[in-house]
Amino acid sequence: MRKYLNRVAIAALSITFASEALATEWNVSLWGKRRAFTEHVEKLAELVSEKTNGEFTLNISYGGLSKNRENLDGISIGAFEMAQFCAGYHRDKNPSITVLELPFLGVASLEQEIALSMAVYQHPAVQKDLARWDATLLMPSPLPQYNLVGVGDAPRTLADFAGLSVRATGGIGQAMATIGGVPTSMSASEVRQAMDSGIVKAVAFAPHAHMSFGTVENGTWWTTNLNPGTVNCPVVVNTPALEDLSDEHRDALLGSIEEALDHYVTHYESKTMEAWGPTLEKRGIESVTFPDAEIDAFKDAAAAPAAAAWIEENTARKLPAQELYDLVTGMIANGS
């Protein structure tokens, strides 16, 4: 009997060790706090755990693993397996995907932003660009067109932006410079302090970020229709970690992307945008709408020169810049 019990105990231990060996935990580096911008990552973690019966888990950290501007570096050395970053934080490290940040591309919806991003992410030159950091592009964090929340006197014409210090990254910053604004690049978590201290007088964000990072708490005006563009903030994974996954776990991860993005869009278009209008009204923030003629002039001043400069700069980097630009603008023209 004692020998039989010993055999049972050994078998039970073997099963336990086997289960532990199959378990996989990934660390995920985000920043700020849980918000609309991170809902697809949260949903992805939920789906992966469900599909693998808890054997594959994504441990999400908001700022505990890395600074947001260092997430791509962390991925490159395998400090964590998954991370989110914005292309404009380090344009020289990911120049290929900055095509998606050019001003006035004319993206009409979050769904279109997803389609454009995924098409660019799948381009061989883009994959090679990110491979320098051992990074595989997983999915975008689609954002609507940016607009400004500011303090002080509200601008009445585009000429009123002359000399105005604006937190604006990437192509949005370039666009603001064409109408005399003074763009400053800083991470989202630094914005509220910069507004409070007067370093910037206005901030370009999507609605969720204006609410999450406190610009609406001291802003007095916002622009309803500047719509100069948006930023591209992908979720990436460490390529060796992805390759080391079992087939089951890899399928669970990659097979959950579409549902995670669908959840993100639904959440943004319902909860976030439903809260945006009432938040502005509650805080008495003035809406500033510019005439169509001024917006057209803004586009003329910013869009073509920025695109030409981007193509020239990135062709010199040995990227197929014209091809990437044509891919994006062609899809937009076709309504894709």
Summary of the structure (lengths in Angstrom):
residues: 336
radius of gyration: 22.5
end to end distance: 70.7
largest distance: 91.5
contacts: 1127
relative contact order: 0.17
helix: 56%
strand: 14%
